C-alpha cells in the first residue's frame, strides 16, 4: 500500500499539473478556466504528499539516504552517480508553489503571451517531468509519461490570440 500511495500521488499530481496548464491556456475574459487554478493547487498538494510519503516509507526521514537512493537511480539510468536530482525535485516543488501563488494572486498574469521567463520555467518543468515520468518511470507507466508530456507540450503551443 505505501508504494501505491507514493507512486499514485505523483501520477495524479502530474495529471493535475497538465490539466491545469491546459486550463490556463483556455482563458476567457482575461482569466484562465475557473477549474484550472484548483487543479493546479490539488496537483501541488498531491506532489507534496508524494514527497512526504516517499521520505516516510522509502527513506525513513533520512535525507542522506534519499540522496544516496537518488544517486543510485541516476547511476543506473545515466551512468553517473549523482544525488543532485533530489535537489532538483525540491526546486520543482518550490517553483510549482511559487507559480501557484502568483497565479492565485495575479490571475491575469498567467493568460498573457508567454515571456522568456515563462518559457524558461516551462523548460525546467518539462525537463523534470520528462525525466520523472518517462526516463525514471517503470514500464508501462513510462507510456503514460509520454502521453502526459505530449499533452503538456500541446497545452503550451502558442495561442492564436497571443501570436
C-alpha positions, 0 to 999 in steps of 0.5 A, a space after each residue: 500500500 505505501 508504494 501505491 500511495 507514493 507512486 499514485 500521488 505523483 501520477 495524479 499530481 502530474 495529471 493535475 499539473 497538465 490539466 491545469 496548464 491546459 486550463 490556463 491556456 483556455 482563458 476567457 475574459 482575461 482569466 484562465 478556466 475557473 477549474 484550472 487554478 484548483 487543479 493546479 493547487 490539488 496537483 501541488 498538494 498531491 506532489 507534496 504528499 508524494 514527497 512526504 510519503 516517499 521520505 516516510 516509507 522509502 527513506 525513513 526521514 533520512 535525507 542522506 539516504 534519499 540522496 544516496 537512493 537518488 544517486 543510485 537511480 541516476 547511476 543506473 539510468 545515466 551512468 553517473 552517480 549523482 544525488 543532485 536530482 533530489 535537489 532538483 525535485 525540491 526546486 520543482 516543488 518550490 517553483 510549482 508553489 511559487 507559480 501557484 501563488 502568483 497565479 492565485 494572486 495575479 490571475 491575469 498574469 498567467 493568460 498573457 503571451 508567454 515571456 522568456 521567463 515563462 518559457 524558461 520555467 516551462 523548460 525546467 518543468 518539462 525537463 523534470 517531468 520528462 525525466 520523472 515520468 518517462 526516463 525514471 518511470 517503470 514500464 508501462 507507466 513510462 507510456 503514460 509519461 509520454 502521453 502526459 508530456 505530449 499533452 503538456 507540450 500541446 497545452 503550451 503551443 502558442 495561442 492564436 490570440 497571443 501570436 
